[in-house]
Structures are given as C-alpha cells and as structure tokens.
C-alpha cells in the first residue's frame, strides 16, 4: 500500500478507535476492540493481537486471525525482543530473525509494539504478523505506537 493511503487509513482507524475504546474501561475489552479493528481494516495483517506478561510468562491475549501460540518461549522471538529491548521492532522477513517463533508458517513479516500500563511498566506487546514479506515500515510502527496507549487512556 502506498504511504499516503496507509497514513490515511491509520488516521481513520485511530479516529474510530478513539470513539470505540472509551465505551469500556476494561483493558482486555479495549485490546479485543483494537485487535479486531486493525485486523479487519488493514489488508496485509495476517494476525493481530496481544501477548501479555503473567508470572514471567508471555501468554496470548485478545487476537484476530488463525490460532495462536498459547505461550511464547521465554526470551525467544520477536515479541520477547520487543519486551527485552523495550522498543518497537519491525521485521521484514521473519525467517531472518534469530529465534523467530513460527506459530503459523504463513506469517512472513512482523511488527511488535511494547504495551505499557498506566505506570509505564511493560505488561505485554501488540503483535502483528504480515502475510507477505516487507509488510511493515516506519508508518506502521509510528501509528501502532499511537494506538497501543488507547488501552489505558
């Protein structure tokens, strides 16, 4: 998708989410809404959802797409890299990422955004898989980083 079109789509998604998420004060409900809107509005998103830290384990949360890994092996893969490095990570080809966890072999690219609670502690990640190589870029990273804080607004 061309950059201007992608930015326009994210702007509309962001506006829609700012109207939808305040209808619930429950973070899990907000995550479910965000995952559903992103998954259904972005054509290249193959899987979209959250992994949440619970007792030092990274467990699947609300998501849209094919069946997910229920738990991600500690300190392995893109999701754990986002948590451990405390930053958004964009991977153009998941096969080139050391320790990539293949929950579904059809996933080709990935972007992960750390999820922080109201106190700034990382409690999980937004994880998006692309159905093609090179699905994600700086525009995706920027807009997903704007969307994730809506969970605790």
Secondary structure as a PSIPRED ss2 file (coil, helix, strand):
# PSIPRED VFORMAT (PSIPRED V4.0)

   1 X C   1.000  0.000  0.000
   2 X C   1.000  0.000  0.000
   3 X H   0.000  1.000  0.000
   4 X H   0.000  1.000  0.000
   5 X H   0.000  1.000  0.000
   6 X H   0.000  1.000  0.000
   7 X H   0.000  1.000  0.000
   8 X H   0.000  1.000  0.000
   9 X H   0.000  1.000  0.000
  10 X H   0.000  1.000  0.000
  11 X H   0.000  1.000  0.000
  12 X H   0.000  1.000  0.000
  13 X H   0.000  1.000  0.000
  14 X H   0.000  1.000  0.000
  15 X H   0.000  1.000  0.000
  16 X H   0.000  1.000  0.000
  17 X H   0.000  1.000  0.000
  18 X H   0.000  1.000  0.000
  19 X H   0.000  1.000  0.000
  20 X H   0.000  1.000  0.000
  21 X H   0.000  1.000  0.000
  22 X H   0.000  1.000  0.000
  23 X H   0.000  1.000  0.000
  24 X C   1.000  0.000  0.000
  25 X C   1.000  0.000  0.000
  26 X C   1.000  0.000  0.000
  27 X H   0.000  1.000  0.000
  28 X H   0.000  1.000  0.000
  29 X H   0.000  1.000  0.000
  30 X H   0.000  1.000  0.000
  31 X H   0.000  1.000  0.000
  32 X H   0.000  1.000  0.000
  33 X H   0.000  1.000  0.000
  34 X H   0.000  1.000  0.000
  35 X H   0.000  1.000  0.000
  36 X H   0.000  1.000  0.000
  37 X H   0.000  1.000  0.000
  38 X H   0.000  1.000  0.000
  39 X H   0.000  1.000  0.000
  40 X H   0.000  1.000  0.000
  41 X H   0.000  1.000  0.000
  42 X C   1.000  0.000  0.000
  43 X C   1.000  0.000  0.000
  44 X C   1.000  0.000  0.000
  45 X E   0.000  0.000  1.000
  46 X E   0.000  0.000  1.000
  47 X E   0.000  0.000  1.000
  48 X E   0.000  0.000  1.000
  49 X E   0.000  0.000  1.000
  50 X E   0.000  0.000  1.000
  51 X E   0.000  0.000  1.000
  52 X E   0.000  0.000  1.000
  53 X E   0.000  0.000  1.000
  54 X E   0.000  0.000  1.000
  55 X C   1.000  0.000  0.000
  56 X C   1.000  0.000  0.000
  57 X E   0.000  0.000  1.000
  58 X E   0.000  0.000  1.000
  59 X E   0.000  0.000  1.000
  60 X E   0.000  0.000  1.000
  61 X E   0.000  0.000  1.000
  62 X E   0.000  0.000  1.000
  63 X E   0.000  0.000  1.000
  64 X E   0.000  0.000  1.000
  65 X E   0.000  0.000  1.000
  66 X C   1.000  0.000  0.000
  67 X C   1.000  0.000  0.000
  68 X C   1.000  0.000  0.000
  69 X C   1.000  0.000  0.000
  70 X C   1.000  0.000  0.000
  71 X E   0.000  0.000  1.000
  72 X E   0.000  0.000  1.000
  73 X C   1.000  0.000  0.000
  74 X C   1.000  0.000  0.000
  75 X C   1.000  0.000  0.000
  76 X C   1.000  0.000  0.000
  77 X H   0.000  1.000  0.000
  78 X H   0.000  1.000  0.000
  79 X H   0.000  1.000  0.000
  80 X H   0.000  1.000  0.000
  81 X H   0.000  1.000  0.000
  82 X H   0.000  1.000  0.000
  83 X H   0.000  1.000  0.000
  84 X H   0.000  1.000  0.000
  85 X H   0.000  1.000  0.000
  86 X C   1.000  0.000  0.000
  87 X C   1.000  0.000  0.000
  88 X C   1.000  0.000  0.000
  89 X E   0.000  0.000  1.000
  90 X E   0.000  0.000  1.000
  91 X E   0.000  0.000  1.000
  92 X C   1.000  0.000  0.000
  93 X C   1.000  0.000  0.000
  94 X H   0.000  1.000  0.000
  95 X H   0.000  1.000  0.000
  96 X H   0.000  1.000  0.000
  97 X C   1.000  0.000  0.000
  98 X C   1.000  0.000  0.000
  99 X C   1.000  0.000  0.000
 100 X C   1.000  0.000  0.000
 101 X C   1.000  0.000  0.000
 102 X C   1.000  0.000  0.000
 103 X C   1.000  0.000  0.000
 104 X C   1.000  0.000  0.000
 105 X C   1.000  0.000  0.000
 106 X C   1.000  0.000  0.000
 107 X C   1.000  0.000  0.000
 108 X C   1.000  0.000  0.000
 109 X E   0.000  0.000  1.000
 110 X E   0.000  0.000  1.000
 111 X E   0.000  0.000  1.000
 112 X E   0.000  0.000  1.000
 113 X E   0.000  0.000  1.000
 114 X E   0.000  0.000  1.000
 115 X E   0.000  0.000  1.000
 116 X E   0.000  0.000  1.000
 117 X C   1.000  0.000  0.000
 118 X C   1.000  0.000  0.000
 119 X C   1.000  0.000  0.000
 120 X C   1.000  0.000  0.000
 121 X C   1.000  0.000  0.000
 122 X E   0.000  0.000  1.000
 123 X E   0.000  0.000  1.000
 124 X E   0.000  0.000  1.000
 125 X E   0.000  0.000  1.000
 126 X E   0.000  0.000  1.000
 127 X E   0.000  0.000  1.000
 128 X E   0.000  0.000  1.000
 129 X E   0.000  0.000  1.000
 130 X E   0.000  0.000  1.000
 131 X C   1.000  0.000  0.000
 132 X C   1.000  0.000  0.000
 133 X C   1.000  0.000  0.000
 134 X C   1.000  0.000  0.000
 135 X C   1.000  0.000  0.000
 136 X C   1.000  0.000  0.000
 137 X C   1.000  0.000  0.000
 138 X H   0.000  1.000  0.000
 139 X H   0.000  1.000  0.000
 140 X H   0.000  1.000  0.000
 141 X H   0.000  1.000  0.000
 142 X H   0.000  1.000  0.000
 143 X H   0.000  1.000  0.000
 144 X H   0.000  1.000  0.000
 145 X H   0.000  1.000  0.000
 146 X H   0.000  1.000  0.000
 147 X H   0.000  1.000  0.000
 148 X H   0.000  1.000  0.000
 149 X H   0.000  1.000  0.000
 150 X H   0.000  1.000  0.000
 151 X H   0.000  1.000  0.000
 152 X H   0.000  1.000  0.000
 153 X C   1.000  0.000  0.000
